[in-house]
């Protein structure tokens, strides 16, 4: 993270990964110079470092075998193709895109590991810190939010998962079973309700601490959890608290939301922070499993394939490695809705690129269907090109995890499902107004359909679409042409290593 040094040797990541039983003898050895756990968490500085270590797993993408949670959640949707240089380039991503993935998928394993690494580190803070100062109490609350977030990621993508709230001894790896999703959700709710009481509002944090969970962030995640549980009244109530808090607002212009200048801006509720100050080059970039990097290498991974892309004069969108390529249906959804402002900030057609003076030279590029994504784009202003830094390796684009427009649309859904359609319409129209679209005045199924479309357009390429379609029960209808099979693909497979080593049961169809 940008503000606090990471904790390295004092917090070990190994014990939570159920896949590491073969390392048991090594892990049981004492590390020279390592402080006992019960001694480490005595000072506020100790707990600050330990909590930062739990946040760090939010950045743990490339270091974990090209296992970006963002792409694992995005590629099964109808928004984009995996892309890459050719068939076989990052098969973990490509098989997620076409629904040929199985329990050996490396990106899915990495997603699982990242979540449990984060849970392990959050548990250390929660279980070893005495709340004897206001700061320690707040840090415990932040750790509970992190644990809740990591478990939300797991339960919504895998269903039943092991619920680990304490350090698991190696001897118990194979006796830590999956528990019902309802139990996991209950723990998420409990953690968030507890954390809210000890967290400040976003406005109370200084500029260097905006990455932290606030009371508004915890309430937004709690509201999202209630939404997934179909507890509409609870969801509407807590999301209304976020809306009425005065802490957040829509950015005046949609195109500002994802710029470096507006990170942690008025619309930001929770985002994952990356920086470019490390000034990486091809010699010092921390390649390799287990090595953390501070930049967001996945922005480069997802830029338009530099072999074939020629930027238009004056356009700062640079070439990349060609993953996460828009599907035509995403472009058409914007066109059919007459949604110009959000369309031009999410993606552009090849024809639009040429009209601006740019070019695309290979119509048969793998996964390419005539469209180029601009949201989370490879913009020169988002990276570091100075002092020998290599632009490809230094993107500082933050991943926006929860933003105010999402809260408005979640609250709209909760109110509509709870019978309060008027409030739902008002919230949807708030979002539409920023996009320059006319207000809606609908009810019944037509209103529900309008909400579904609004989430598709407002939140395109942000990692929400697949889970939305699944929880709405329409994934089999919308994603059939992508390869989705009802009764199987609502959930990801449990990684095969967890089935074999930890004795976990497998999800249906895998």
Secondary structure as UniProt FT lines:
FT   TURN            9..10
FT   TURN            14..16
FT   TURN            18..19
FT   HELIX           21..23
FT   HELIX           24..27
FT   TURN            32..33
FT   HELIX           37..40
FT   TURN            41..42
FT   HELIX           44..56
FT   HELIX           57..59
FT   HELIX           62..64
FT   HELIX           69..74
FT   TURN            75..76
FT   STRAND          80..83
FT   TURN            87..90
FT   HELIX           91..98
FT   TURN            103..104
FT   HELIX           106..128
FT   HELIX           134..158
FT   STRAND          161..162
FT   HELIX           170..175
FT   STRAND          178..179
FT   HELIX           181..196
FT   TURN            197..198
FT   HELIX           202..204
FT   HELIX           207..209
FT   TURN            210..211
FT   HELIX           215..228
FT   TURN            229..230
FT   HELIX           232..243
FT   TURN            244..245
FT   HELIX           254..256
FT   TURN            257..258
FT   HELIX           260..262
FT   TURN            263..264
FT   TURN            266..267
FT   STRAND          268..272
FT   TURN            277..278
FT   TURN            282..284
FT   TURN            289..290
FT   HELIX           297..301
FT   TURN            306..308
FT   STRAND          309..310
FT   TURN            313..314
FT   STRAND          323..326
FT   HELIX           328..337
FT   HELIX           340..346
FT   STRAND          347..349
FT   HELIX           350..355
FT   TURN            356..357
FT   STRAND          359..360
FT   TURN            363..364
FT   TURN            366..367
FT   STRAND          371..373
FT   TURN            375..376
FT   HELIX           380..382
FT   TURN            387..388
FT   HELIX           391..393
FT   STRAND          399..403
FT   HELIX           404..417
FT   TURN            418..419
FT   HELIX           421..434
FT   TURN            435..436
FT   HELIX           444..458
FT   TURN            459..461
FT   HELIX           465..471
FT   TURN            472..473
FT   HELIX           475..478
FT   HELIX           480..482
FT   TURN            486..490
FT   HELIX           496..501
FT   TURN            508..509
//
